[in-house]
Amino acid sequence: MIKIIKYESSYKSRWDDFVKRSKNGSFLFYRDYMEYHSDRFIDSSLLLFDENALIAVMPANISDDVLYSHGGLTFGGIVSDQNMKLSVMLRLFEQLTAHLRAQGITKLIYKAIPHIYHNFPAEEDLYALFRFNARLIRRDASAAILLENKLRFSKGAQWNLKSARRKGLVVTQSHDFTAFLLILKELLQSKYNVNPTHTEEELNLLARRFPENIKLFAVYENGEMLAGVVTYESQNVIHTQYIGYTEEGRRVGAAQLIYDYLINKYDNNKTYFDFGISTEQDGRYLNASLAYHKELFGARTVTYDFYEIDLIREG
């Protein structure tokens, strides 16, 4: 019998241990990552048991009468291990939807974990969503490189890369998130009139908590940072969380130098290099120039999908 328990702090070590050995988990689901913005989200994460065995966890938060999985994460559906079977997932969804209705929840917004982040086939939830009449409500388009079969950079990207090398620029790992965020904020404000998702304090905190997963790589000239990339490193994926550069950095190809460095650094121990999404307005608007920029480096489309289950209609 499936039993569902709401997360509380006494389950922290058990939750983190399960995520660590899961087939589709990420360091994003560790409690020390999820809880950095606990003041902005009402946590309603769930642990799912079959009898006494923990078979899945679901990062989640609640807002009004809607459960999100999870509003503060890029993705965050049901995390399971290699023991998960399709028939069990269907029973799990049956109990989950009944449990949420009993709690007065009217909708479940489910943010599926993209397949490139799976360590083992893990799409039982997608089939269950179909069976429970989930509706696709958002599809973001990311761009990723399959590292074992890389495409060549475009001629323009290769030219910029050669330009950076001619100047003698090199990539180094940095811990100066303060300098990087100043560059990033100026870039985002000038191009999109937005700010980074993370504050300086949050990014420094997370980098300290997860030094093996969150890193900054930068290019300097005469002691001045020209460009930087903050990477999020999962088991199979190196993801560029933030990319920032000065006008001089753009002119001399500093960002291209970092991309080339990272792609070659990780091609032996990662499967994908993920640039992140190029869509806005719940996926309805494509920033075509941004998507094209990523494709110049050989990246191709991977989707991040969001589903909705109307629990009143389905009840």
Helices and strands as residue ranges (DSSP letters): E 2-6, G 9-11, H 12-20, G 27-29, H 31-34, G 35-37, E 42-43, E 46-50, E 53-58, E 61-63, E 66-69, E 79-80, H 86-102, E 107-111, G 115-117, H 124-131, E 135-146, G 147-149, H 155-166, E 171-174, H 177-192, H 200-209, E 214-221, E 224-233, E 237-245, H 247-252, H 254-266, E 272-277, E 279-280, E 285-286, H 288-295, E 300-310, H 311-314
